Amino acid sequence: MDEVHDDPYSALLEPDVEDGHWAFGGGWDDPLEGLDAAVPEGIDAAALASYCLALGDDALVLAQRLQQWCARAPELEEEVALANVALDLLGQTRLLYARAAAADPGLVDRLAPGVPAGSPVPGEDRLAFFRDPADFRCDVLMTLPDADFAHAVVRLAAVSLGRVRLWHGLAASPDPVLAAVAGRAVKEVAYHRDHAVGWVRVLAGGTDESRRRTGEAWIAVTPWVGRPDLAAAALPGVVPDPGTLAAETRSDWLRLGEECDLSASSPDVSAYDGRAGRHAPWLAELLEELQSLARQHPEGRW
């Protein structure tokens, strides 16, 4: 028990707490504390910021898709597992947004200007809750709606197969901040990959119904797997080569499909390109749900 309060609840009833916290998070210390956030000489700071912002958007949007499974996953343990994956992704989001803002100090005010003066919203939250859909640069793969549980785990397998390779490569980046973020993330996404791939194997080898649903999910997801990340093209030598990474990810995906006897054609999906801001309409629907509370209470505290 602390010296000020006699019981665990008295602090919650304190009428005038001067250091109130923003309603949508807590403990807002600098997420990059202890790291030298200066951009190393020879690295394009604006390109680095754009790249980190895009990766952060990927993680945020996929986390939101996964949390939509809370209270409707097929079993309680799976609900907890998907929620934990989403929390890992939110942690990555915060670090990537912080890195983007540190590399380009004008980024937050430029992209998320509509916050009242004096609002306690930190920069990472402004990027998450106060940007319009057209300003997001997430890959379309992250945004795909989940028709059922098979779609959720097939998409998570697709994302995490690519992310394991990506984070391995970024761990050797000459940007020490991005390398540090990658060193932490690669352990997390290796778990995400193992978990999701395990489910794909189970569902593909299960009943006729589970196999049918898994096959449909495979067809829906495959066109978006292994596409070169154009945001990486501006950072040669700083991030993994996008063409090589895409080819390796595609190879991993096809190997999994061969193992599970799943295949799909590759229809033209060029109408959408999330990295260029050409999003499918379902992103706006997802962001409306994600951002609604923060936008209604931009000065909220708890």
Salt bridges, closest charged atoms under 4 A:
ASP57 OD1 - ARG131 NH2 2.57
ASP58 OD2 - ARG163 NH2 2.43
ASP58 OD2 - ARG275 NH2 2.76
GLU78 OE2 - HIS195 NE2 2.86
ASP88 OD2 - HIS192 NE2 2.92
ASP104 OD2 - ARG110 NH2 2.62
ASP109 OD1 - ARG126 NH2 3.13
GLU124 OE1 - ARG94 NE 2.89
ASP132 OD1 - ARG295 NH2 3.63
ASP146 OD1 - ARG155 NH2 2.76
ASP148 OD1 - HIS151 ND1 2.91
ASP148 OD2 - ARG213 NH1 3.09
ASP175 OD1 - ARG99 NH2 2.89
GLU188 OE2 - ARG184 NE 3.50
ASP194 OD1 - ARG193 NE 2.96
GLU209 OE2 - ARG212 NH2 2.66
GLU209 OE2 - ARG213 NE 2.87
GLU216 OE2 - ARG212 NH1 2.74
ASP229 OD1 - ARG275 NE 2.83
GLU248 OE1 - ARG165 NH1 3.37
ASP252 OD2 - ARG165 NE 2.66
GLU259 OE2 - ARG201 NE 2.66
ASP261 OD2 - ARG211 NH2 3.52
